[in-house]
Amino acid sequence: MAGSLGRICKGLKRLGSLIHPSASVSVRATFARTMLQGLPSSFFLKPRDFSLPNSSWGSEMMRLYKHYNSQCEVEMEGGETREGPWQRLPSYNRFLKYAPGGVYLSKIIQSKARLFTRNCRDPGATFEYALYFNSEEQKCVGIFQAGHLLEGPPGHVHGGAIATMIDTVTGAHATILSGPVVTANLNINYRRPIPLGSTVLIESSLDKKEGKKIFITCKVTSSDGSKVHTDTTALFVSIGVSHLLLGS
C-alpha cells in the first residue's frame, strides 16, 4: 500500500513539473489538491480497530469490555502502571497482496480487504466482539454480541455464526501460540441457543501442543457464566507464511 502511494506521489511530482516554473504557489497548490482529490479514498485509509466500543454495544458488552480492559494494566503504588495479565487483541481491517493460488489483487481491493467477521459497516448488525489474551494462563477470551443479521432459528443466532466466532477466538489463540495456523478440526456441541442481541463469553484454553498441532478447548457461556451454550474441541496446524501466500 505504501509502495503504491509512493509511486503515485512520484507520478504527481512528474506531472507537477509540467507546470511552468513561473506559476504561482497558489496555482501549484491548486493543481496538487485537484490531483489528490481524484485519487480513490482507499489509498489514504489507515488500519482501523473494529473491536472498540460503538453505539450498538449493550450494557453487558460494555461491562465485560471494561472488566477485561481494567486487567490489561495494573496500577502500582505511587500511581505507576505495569502490564496486567490480559492483553487486548485489536481487530484491524486487512491489507492483502495475494489470494490463494497466487491471484494478484489490485491495490484498491487490498485496501478494502476485511476479516470475514468485519465485513459489515453497520454497527451492531452482525459480529460485535473484542478479544483478550492471557499469556500467564495461556487463555483467550472473546466477548461477543450477536446482531440481527446473524439470525438462524427465530430470534436466535445461526449455528454457523456461532461456529465462526468460536473459530475466530480459538484461531487467534492458536496463532499467538504458534504463528500462522489453519483449522484442521472443529468439533462443536450445541447445548443451548443464543438469543439475538445478547452478549456471551467465548473462553479458549490450550489443551496441548504436539509438534505443529495445537489442541484447544473452548466453551461459550452467558455473560455471567451461568449458562453453557456450546463446548468445543479444536485442532489447528501451524503452517509457513508461504502456504498462505501461494495457497500450496
C-alpha angles and dihedrals in degrees: 000000000000090000092053092050090049092054090048091051090051089051091051090050091054090049090048090056088065090068111098112263091236093061113121124251090250091055091051091047091050090051093051093046092050093050093048092049088057093060120096111264088232089076090068099046117125123203109279124204107229094187096075122107119276136176093275095062114111127218095266092049090052093044093054092042091055091044094057094037089056088059094052090076128029121204114230131202111288093034096281120135134214134187113285128215094271130065124195114229113217117225107215132180109257134247110209135181107180135030119214109287093038096278107162116231121210118249091247092054090046092057092051096049116123140178110267090246090054099050097110121078095198110097112236096008098107132350117008110173148139127205130213132185129204111201094187094056095029090233135137126202130194124195106206131189114185120219129215094259090066094068119142114153108027109288094359139093120271113252091233091056090052090050090050092055092045089051090047094053098040091042092053089048093051092045092055090051100044112009121244112013140173127214111253099172137004115184111185128184110199108212106165132006119250116232116233112258094023125122121235136181120236109199120191125190132184112246100180145316124230113181106296092351121098117192116201135178123207140181134190116213139170114273092264093045094240096116128050113212100175142352121205144186116203135188122201129182121210115231138184121263089244090066090058094047098043100031091228 
